[in-house]
C-alpha cells in the first residue's frame, strides 16, 4: 500500500446482507460486481448482522443466498449491533465497519447498488474521504419559525469542534440546501474502516442521544447516518467528490434504490447488467422467491415501467416518479 498514486491502492468493497430484501440485493450486488470487475485486486465483503437483543428474529441470510454469494467469492463477515439493530437498520453500515480488516482502505456501498464498469477506473484518494452527491433536500426540514440551514448545520459542527465555514459551497446562496455539506450515504470510503467507523459511530450516537437544541424539531429516522456522515468526512479532511469519482453513480456503479426506480430512470446499460448477471438458472431459482425480482425482472414487468418514462426528460422529483409507478400498480419493494 505504499504506491505513490493513491488512486491505484488496493482496497476492499463492502456492503450489508441480511434476511429479506437485502439478501437478494446482495446477490445482485455481487453478481454485477464480479461481471464488471473480473480481475479486482481487493476483497469483496458482505457484512451480516448477527442475532441479538436489538433484533426480533434472526437477521442472518438464508443458506441459499449464502451459497450464491460465496460462489461470487464474497466473504461474509458477521458483526454485532450493540447500538442500533432493528430500530435503526441503517446503523448496520456504521457498526459493520468494525468487522472489516483494520488499516485496509475500503469503499462502502449500499446493497441496492449494481456495477456496470471497473472500480479500478475510479480515482479514489483514500486519505481524502468523500460520499455520494446523488441526493435531494431531505434534511433538515426547515420549520417556519425554527432555525435555518446554516444555524442547524453550524450547531453540529460546533458540537464536534469542526470548522463550519470551510465545509460550505460558497458558489451556492446562503440558506440554499446545497450550500451545506450533505451526502447520500449510498457510498463512502476511507483509508481505514475502524478509524472511520469509530468517528462515524461516535458522531451518530452523540447526535441521537445528545443533539444540539437546533435539532429539536428535526427527525433523525431515517436520516441519522446522513447527518453524521458529512461531519465524519469533514473531520478527516474530506469533502465533496471531484471529477475523478464520477464513475460512482456513473459508468462504474449505480445506486438504483429500488427495482421500479431502476427500470424507470436508469440507463439501458444498467438494465442490461442487471438482467444478464442474474439470468443463470441457479441464481434465478433463488432470486425469483423475491416478488419484485420475480415480476419485474423474470416476468418482464419492469419494461412496462420503463416504457412509461422518457429517460431524457424525467420528472425532477423522485416522488413524482414513484407516484406514477404506483398509479400503474407496478410499485414493489
C-alpha positions in Angstrom: 0.0 0.0 0.0 2.9 2.3 -0.5 2.2 3.3 -4.1 2.6 7.0 -4.9 -0.7 7.2 -6.7 -3.5 6.9 -4.1 -6.0 6.0 -6.8 -4.1 2.8 -7.5 -4.0 1.4 -4.0 -5.6 -2.0 -3.4 -8.9 -1.7 -1.5 -11.8 -3.7 -0.3 -15.5 -3.4 -1.2 -18.2 -3.7 1.4 -22.0 -3.9 1.6 -24.6 -5.3 4.0 -26.6 -8.5 3.6 -29.3 -9.8 5.8 -32.6 -11.7 5.8 -35.2 -10.4 3.4 -34.7 -7.8 0.7 -31.1 -7.1 1.4 -30.1 -10.7 1.0 -31.5 -10.7 -2.6 -30.0 -7.4 -3.3 -26.6 -8.6 -2.1 -26.7 -11.3 -4.8 -27.3 -8.6 -7.5 -24.5 -6.6 -5.9 -22.0 -9.5 -6.0 -23.1 -10.8 -9.4 -22.8 -7.5 -11.2 -19.6 -6.6 -9.3 -17.8 -9.8 -10.5 -19.1 -9.3 -14.0 -17.8 -5.7 -14.1 -14.6 -6.3 -12.1 -13.3 -9.8 -13.2 -9.7 -9.0 -12.0 -10.4 -6.9 -8.9 -7.3 -7.0 -6.7 -9.1 -6.4 -3.4 -11.7 -8.4 -1.5 -15.5 -8.3 -1.7 -17.1 -8.4 1.8 -20.8 -8.8 2.7 -21.4 -7.8 6.3 -24.1 -9.8 8.1 -25.7 -8.6 11.4 -26.0 -11.4 14.0 -28.9 -12.3 16.3 -29.0 -10.3 19.5 -31.1 -8.2 21.8 -31.6 -5.5 19.2 -33.3 -7.8 16.6 -36.6 -9.5 16.6 -35.9 -12.8 14.9 -32.8 -13.8 13.0 -31.3 -11.2 10.7 -29.0 -13.6 9.0 -29.3 -14.6 5.4 -30.7 -17.9 4.2 -28.3 -20.8 3.3 -29.3 -20.5 -0.4 -28.3 -16.8 -0.5 -25.0 -17.5 1.2 -24.2 -20.2 -1.3 -24.7 -17.8 -4.2 -22.6 -15.1 -2.5 -19.8 -17.4 -1.8 -20.0 -18.5 -5.5 -19.1 -14.9 -6.3 -16.1 -15.1 -3.9 -17.9 -12.8 -1.5 -16.6 -13.2 2.1 -19.4 -13.0 4.6 -18.4 -11.0 7.7 -20.6 -11.4 10.9 -20.9 -8.4 13.1 -22.8 -7.4 16.3 -25.1 -4.4 16.6 -24.9 -3.1 20.2 -26.1 0.4 19.3 -28.7 0.1 16.6 -30.2 -3.1 15.2 -33.8 -3.3 14.1 -34.9 0.1 15.4 -32.4 1.7 13.1 -31.1 -0.8 10.5 -29.3 2.0 8.6 -26.8 1.7 11.5 -25.6 -1.5 10.0 -23.4 0.5 7.7 -21.7 2.0 10.7 -21.4 -1.0 13.0 -20.4 -3.3 10.2 -17.3 -1.3 9.5 -15.7 -2.8 12.6 -15.7 -6.2 11.1 -13.5 -5.2 8.2 -9.7 -5.6 8.2 -8.1 -2.9 10.2 -6.0 -0.4 8.3 -7.1 -1.5 4.8 -8.8 1.0 2.5 -12.4 0.3 1.8 -15.4 1.5 -0.2 -18.8 1.0 1.3 -21.8 0.7 -1.0 -25.5 0.4 -0.1 -26.7 -3.0 -1.1 -29.1 -1.7 -3.6 -26.2 -0.9 -5.9 -25.1 -2.7 -9.1 -22.0 -2.4 -11.2 -21.5 -1.6 -14.9 -17.8 -0.9 -15.1 -14.5 -1.5 -13.3 -13.9 0.3 -10.0 -10.2 0.4 -10.7 -11.1 3.2 -13.2 -12.2 5.4 -10.3 -9.6 7.8 -8.8 -10.0 7.1 -5.1 -7.9 9.1 -2.7 -8.4 7.2 0.5 -6.8 9.9 2.6 -9.5 12.3 1.5 -12.9 10.6 2.1 -16.0 11.5 0.2 -19.5 10.3 -0.4 -22.3 10.3 -2.9 -23.9 13.5 -4.1 -26.9 11.8 -5.6 -29.3 13.2 -3.0 -32.2 15.6 -2.5 -33.0 18.2 0.1 -34.3 15.6 2.6 -32.6 17.0 5.8 -33.0 19.3 7.6 -36.7 20.2 7.1 -36.9 23.9 7.8 -39.8 25.0 10.0 -41.4 28.4 9.6 -40.2 29.8 13.0 -37.3 27.4 13.5 -33.6 27.6 12.8 -32.5 27.7 9.1 -30.0 25.5 7.3 -27.0 27.5 8.5 -27.9 27.5 12.2 -28.8 23.8 12.1 -25.6 22.7 10.5 -23.4 25.1 12.4 -24.7 23.7 15.7 -23.5 20.3 14.7 -20.1 21.4 13.5 -19.6 23.4 16.8 -20.7 20.4 18.8 -17.8 18.3 17.5 -15.2 21.1 17.3 -15.2 21.3 13.5 -14.8 24.3 11.3 -18.1 25.1 9.7 -17.1 27.8 7.2 -14.7 25.5 5.3 -17.4 23.0 4.7 -19.6 25.4 2.7 -20.0 25.6 -1.0 -19.5 29.3 -1.5 -20.9 29.1 -5.0 -24.4 28.5 -3.6 -26.5 31.2 -1.9 -27.0 31.4 1.9 -29.8 29.2 3.2 -30.0 27.1 0.0 -29.6 23.5 0.9 -26.8 22.7 -1.5 -24.5 25.2 0.2 -24.2 22.8 3.1 -22.2 19.6 3.1 -24.8 16.8 2.7 -24.4 13.4 1.1 -26.4 10.3 0.2 -24.8 7.6 2.3 -25.1 5.2 -0.6 -21.3 5.1 -0.9 -18.4 6.4 1.0 -14.7 5.5 1.5 -11.7 6.0 3.7 -8.2 4.6 4.4 -9.3 2.6 7.4 -12.7 1.2 8.3 -12.2 1.1 12.0 -10.8 4.6 12.3 -13.6 6.0 10.2 -16.2 3.7 11.9 -15.2 4.9 15.4 -15.8 8.6 14.5 -18.9 7.9 12.4 -20.4 5.9 15.3 -19.4 8.4 18.0 -20.9 11.3 16.0 -24.1 9.4 15.2 -24.6 8.4 18.9 -23.9 11.9 20.1 -26.4 13.3 17.7 -29.0 10.7 18.6 -28.6 10.9 22.3 -27.5 14.5 23.0 -28.1 16.5 19.9 -28.0 20.3 19.9 -31.1 22.3 20.6 -31.4 23.3 17.0 -32.4 19.7 16.1 -35.3 19.6 18.5 -37.9 19.6 15.6 -35.9 17.5 13.2 -36.4 13.8 12.5 -33.4 11.6 12.6 -35.1 8.5 11.4 -34.0 7.6 8.7 -31.6 10.5 8.3 -29.2 9.9 11.2 -26.5 8.3 9.1 -26.7 11.1 6.5 -26.5 13.8 9.2 -23.4 12.2 10.9 -21.6 11.3 7.6 -20.6 14.7 6.3 -19.3 15.6 9.8 -17.1 12.5 9.9 -15.9 13.1 6.3 -15.1 16.7 7.0 -13.3 15.8 10.2 -10.8 13.7 8.2 -10.2 16.5 5.7 -12.6 15.1 3.1 -15.4 16.7 1.2 -17.4 16.8 -2.0 -16.4 14.4 -4.7 -14.3 15.7 -7.6 -14.5 14.6 -11.2 -12.1 11.7 -10.5 -15.0 10.0 -8.7 -17.5 10.5 -11.5 -17.6 6.8 -12.2 -19.6 6.2 -9.0 -23.2 6.9 -9.7 -21.9 6.9 -13.3 -20.1 4.5 -15.6 -18.9 2.2 -12.8 -21.8 1.9 -10.3 -25.4 2.6 -10.0 -27.3 3.2 -6.7 -30.7 2.2 -8.1 -32.5 2.3 -4.7 -35.5 0.1 -5.8 -36.1 -2.0 -8.8 -39.1 0.1 -10.0 -36.9 3.2 -9.9 -34.1 1.3 -11.7 -36.4 0.5 -14.6 -37.9 4.0 -14.6 -34.8 6.1 -14.8 -31.5 4.2 -15.2 -29.6 3.6 -18.5 -30.0 0.7 -20.9 -26.6 -0.5 -19.9 -27.7 -0.7 -16.2 -30.8 -2.6 -17.0 -28.8 -5.0 -19.2 -26.2 -5.5 -16.5 -28.9 -6.5 -14.0 -30.8 -8.9 -16.3 -27.6 -10.5 -17.7 -26.0 -11.1 -14.3 -29.0 -12.8 -12.7 -30.2 -14.8 -15.7 -28.4 -18.1 -15.0 -30.7 -20.7 -13.7 -29.0 -21.4 -10.3 -29.4 -17.6 -9.5 -32.9 -17.4 -10.9 -34.1 -20.3 -8.8 -33.3 -18.4 -5.6 -34.0 -14.8 -6.6 -37.4 -15.5 -8.1 -38.6 -16.2 -4.5 -38.4 -12.4 -4.0 -41.6 -11.0 -5.5 -40.2 -7.8 -7.1 -37.5 -9.7 -8.8 -39.9 -12.4 -10.0 -42.3 -10.0 -11.5 -40.2 -7.0 -12.6 -37.2 -8.9 -13.9 -38.1 -12.5 -14.6 -41.7 -11.8 -15.8 -40.6 -8.7 -17.7 -42.9 -6.2 -16.0 -40.0 -3.8 -15.3 -40.1 -3.0 -19.0 -43.7 -1.8 -18.7 -42.4 0.7 -16.1 -39.6 1.6 -18.5 -42.0 2.4 -21.3 -43.8 4.9 -19.1 -40.8 7.3 -18.8 -38.5 9.3 -21.1 -35.1 9.0 -19.6 -34.1 12.3 -21.3 -36.9 14.2 -19.6 -37.6 12.6 -16.2 -39.7 14.4 -13.6 -37.4 16.4 -11.3 -38.7 15.0 -8.1 -38.4 11.3 -7.3 -41.7 11.2 -5.6 -43.4 12.1 -8.9 -41.8 9.0 -10.5 -42.9 6.9 -7.6 -46.5 8.1 -7.8 -46.7 7.4 -11.5 -45.5 3.8 -10.9 -47.9 3.3 -8.0 -50.8 4.6 -10.2 -49.9 1.9 -12.7 -49.9 -0.7 -9.8 -46.3 -1.6 -10.5 -44.7 -0.3 -7.4 -42.9 -3.1 -5.5 -40.2 -3.1 -2.8 
